[in-house]
Amino acid sequence: MKILITGHQGFIGSGLWSLLSKEHELVGLDKKSGHDINTVDLPEVDLVIHLAGIGGVRESIDNPGKYWHNNVTATQRLLQHYGDKRVLVASSSSQYEPHKNPYAASKHVMEFIEHPQVVWMRFHTVYSDQARTGMFFDKLFQGTLEYVTEHERDFIHRNDLVQAIRLLIHSSYTGPLDIGTGVTTRISDIVPTLPVKVGHEGERQRTCADTKALKTATGFEATIQVKDFLEEHSEKIRNYYN
């Protein structure tokens, strides 16, 4: 198939591009190349995987309009343009509590945009040893974490996530579904030597994917558990934080 991937140069998109380029003809649009989904000419393709958008809870509180423009308006334009195509859209586990922050609200509102062949992929916390700059795992491996929190997160490795998306391409599933492992990890347990910071207004206390729909639709099961990943890198982590 000829597939459009928006956000193909990002953390998730680059991994997906590497996987799918062996099987399909790919077209990429990314803000890093100057593409604005709200204005760019959209190519004719067989299927769309929409990963472009902006994340980040704290920035969304300061600039909610930016999140509406990039997450809601851009997604609406894509879905209207590709009304007769299958479209897989990156949503978020944050959308379950849209009152928490504008980022969560933007992901929640997106899912009310009507489209007959859309899949709302509710990503949980995605990680790898090449994490997004400034995010938890990036700081963990740079040795710059100053504190941990009591939040619980469902961590899914990027390699597992892109495999789930690959399987969804060939499924007939439509609608929302969680993409995660169904297992939670408490942040404070990852580096127990660091102080625990409480508060963090605007963030969900606990996230845990309900994986039944994804498994039924695709047969997907996560192959990498975060506890095993952390054990593999335990010596490096101990050297920084002991």
N, C-alpha and C positions, 0 to 999 in steps of 0.2 A: 504493500500500500504506500501511497504518498501521504505522509503524516506531518502536520504542523505541530511543532513544540514551541510554545511561548515560554520565555524564561529559560532557554536552553543552555545559557552560559552560567546559570546559577548553581548552587550547591546540589540540589536535586536534579535539575535539568541536565547538567553536564554528565551526571552518572547515567541518567536515562538515555541521553544521546549516545553515549558509548555503547550501551547495551543494544539499542534498537537499530543503530547504524549497520549492524551486521545482517539485518533482516528486511529493512524497509528503506524507501527513499524518504529522506528527512528534509524539512524546511524549518529554519529557526528564526524566531523574532525575539529580540532581547533589548532591554533598555541600555545594556552595556555597549550595544552597537548603534544606539541612537534611535531605537524603535519605540514609539509610543503606541500602545494598542488602541488608544482612543483615536488616533489619526492615521496610522500607517496603512498602506495598501495591503489588503489581506489576500493571500494567494489561494488559488483553487486547489483543494486537497481532498483526500478521501476520509480523513479523520483528524480531529484536533485534540491535543493534550495541552490544556491551559494551566501552566505553572506560574506564569508571570503574576506579579502583585507584590505588595509590601507587607511585611510582618513587623512585629515588635509592639508589645503592649504599651510601654512607657511613652514612646514617641507618638503613638496614636492619641494619647490623652492630650498632648500638646498641639497636635495638628490633625484633628479628625477629618477635615475636608480632604486632605491628601489621601486618606485611606478610602474614603468614599469614591473619589475620582479614579484611583488606581485599582481598587478591588471590585467595586460594584459597577460603576459606569463602564469600565473597560470590559468586564465580563458580559455585561448586557450587550454591548456592541458585537462581541464575538458570537454570542448565542443567536442574535438576530441575523447576522451575516451567514452563519452556518446552520440555518434552520432545518436543513434536511440531512445533516451529517451527524455522526456520533461524536460527542464532545465529552472528554474526561476533564473535570475541573478540580483543581486543588482547593479544597475547603480546609477546615481545621477543627480539631476537637474543641477549640475555644468557642465555637459557635453554640455549644450547649448552654453557655451562660452569657448571652449577648449583652446583658446589663453591666457586665464587669468593666468593659472598656470599648472604645470605638473600633479597635481591630476586631474583636470578637463580634461586635454588632455588624461590621461590614461583611464578615464571612456568613453570618446568619441571614442577613438580608439577601445576599447573593442567591441563596438557595430557594428563594421565592420567585426567581426569574424563570418563567415557563419555557420549556423546551422538551420535545418528545423523546429525545435520545441522549439526555444528559446524565452523567454520573457525577455526583458530588462526593469526591474523595476526601473524607475527613481525616487528614493526616494527624497522627499523634506526634510525639516529640522525636524528630529525626536526628540521628547522630552518625558520626564515623570518626576515624582518626584524622580526617581532613575537614573539620567542622567549620561552620560559618564563623567569620571573624567576629569576635566580641560575644559569642554565645557561650553557654556553660562549658561545653566540651572543648572549645577552643581555649578558653581560659584555663581549664583543667590541665591541658597538655602543654600550655605555655608556662605553667607555674605561677599564674597571676591571680588565682582565686583568693579572695580575702575572707569569704564567709560562705556558709551553706544555709539552706532553708529547710523547713519541715514539710515542704510540698512533696507530693507523690506524683510521679510521672510514668506514663507508659512509653518507654523508649523503644523505637524501632530503628534498626540499622538501615542506612541508605541503600545498601545492596538488597536487602529484603524489600524495601519499599518499591524500588524500581522493578523488581520482579513481579510484585503485586500489580503494578500498573501494566506491565507487559501482558499479564494474564487477563486483565480487564479489557484490553484491546479486543480480544477474541471472544469475550463473553457477550451475552445478550442483556445483562443486568442494566437497569436504569434506576435512578434515584440516589438517595444518600446511603453511604456505608462507611463505617470506621475502617481505617487502616492502621493497625498497631499489632501488638503481641498478645494483649489480654493479661499482661503481667505488669505490676507496678513496682517502682523502686523509690524509696525515700531518699531525697537529695542529701540529707544529713548523713546517711549511711555510706555515701560514696567517699567522703573525706571526713571521717569522724574526728580528726584532729583540729579541724577548723571551727571557729565559733559559729553558733547558729543565730541567724538574724530573723526576727519575726516581723510580721506586718505584711508588706508587699501588697498593699491595697490594689485591687484591679486584676489580680491573677487568680486563676482557679486553684483550689487547694489540692484537688486530686483529679487525675485523668486516667482512664482505663478503657481501652477499646473493647467493644462488643464485636468479636471477630466472626460470629456465626454467619452473617450475611455474606461476608467476603469468602469464607471457606466454602459455603454452599454454591456461590456463583462461580468460583474459580478453582477450588481445591487448595488455595494458598494456605501455607503455614510458615511462620517465621522460622528461619534456620539459625539465627544468631540471637542469643540472649545477652542482655547488657551485662549481667553478672559475669558471664564468661569473657566478654570483651574486656571488662575492667580487670579481671584476673590476668588476662594476657598482658595488660599494660601496668600491672600492679607495681612492678619495680620502679618504673619511671615516676608513677604517682607518689610512691613512698619517698623517693629521693627529693621531691619537691616539698612535701607536706609533713614529713616527720621531724 
